[in-house]
Amino acid sequence: MQPNQQAVGQAQAAVKRCLEVLDSALATRTFLVGERVTLADITLVCNLLLLYKQVLDPGLRAPYVNVNRWFATCVNQPQFKAVLGDVPLCTKMAVFDAKKYNELFPKEKKEKAKKGGGEAKEESGKGSAKKQQKSDTHKKKEAEPPAEEDDAPKTAKFVDPYLSLPPSPFIMDAFKRVYSNEDIETKAIPYLWENFDKEGWSLWRADYRYNNELKMSFMAANLIGGMFQRVEKLHKYGFGSVLVFGEDYKLSISGIWLFRGQQLAFNLVDSWNVDAPSYDFTKLDPENEEHRKMVNEFLVWKGDFEGRGPEPTDGKIFK
């Protein structure tokens, strides 16, 4: 048995139409209803689970940025993880496996062969029917394409992109302890610049690209929180301060990130790059006084912020 390519094409088109509608609806929402997980999110995640695990490879799901963000936010909630475990996203679309189908449905194959043998018996007699059935079976085996074992959906194991980097004298955990436990202006900021290793670490400015779609400050903060949840494996190699500025319906999001190495961390692992396409990133020069001033303001949540100060409306620290 071979898949009906026309039916497959129609199904894919229907899925794309649904995802387009959902993506549009989620453009201004963190969750489907309100700013908390509801039964609507639980139900829809369960319906989309196999789609994300076996069908929506990176190319197919790329256009649906808002749906991807929402799905990743949901499945990374502790309550979802307790039931679903880790949800690996599809890396290669599953395809029809004729051998596996025949193993799962042997009865259907036997009945079909038996029916064919009965018709041959009526036409050519008992002896020729058996011969014909044997010949047909042999032809079917020759016609069947070999099962492609590699076409099963593969779960990509997490590979730490920083393992090959040489050691750095700047210890991120030490900086985080100072930032969390001591005065930021008098202790944490001096510690950063006295110990910063510009060869082993890099600084980045992030600006949200869709500020015109932001409505309420708590929704903007939830947007940042969702991003942080999806890059939890970056804690060892990253630090971020992402802030919300302005008032409701006149909001903007900007932040600074400190990453191991010289590349933007979000580009190194697919699962880290869910929210990053919604931001513009600029690499900062740690020796530039203006850039240092900017970093200091985001660390202490106080300053001019290029005319948006003196303080942000809301924000979150990734540490």
Secondary structure, 3 states (H helix, E strand, C coil): CCCCHHHHHHHHHHHHHHHHHHHHHHHHCCCCCCCCCCHHHHHHHHHHHHHHHHHCCHHHHCCCHHHHHHHHHHHCCHHHHHHHCCCCCCCCCCCCCHHHHHHHCHHHHHHHHHHHHHHHHHHHCHHHHHHHHHHHHHHHHHHCCCCCHHHCCCCCCCCCCCCCCCCCCCCHHHHHHHHHHCCHHHHHHHHHHHHCCCCCEEEEEEEECCHHHCCCHHHHHHHHHHHHHHCHHHCCCEEEEEEEEEECCEEEEEEEEEEECCCCHHHCCHHHCCCHHHEEEEEECCCCHHHHHHHHHHHHCCCCHHHCCCCCCEEEEEC
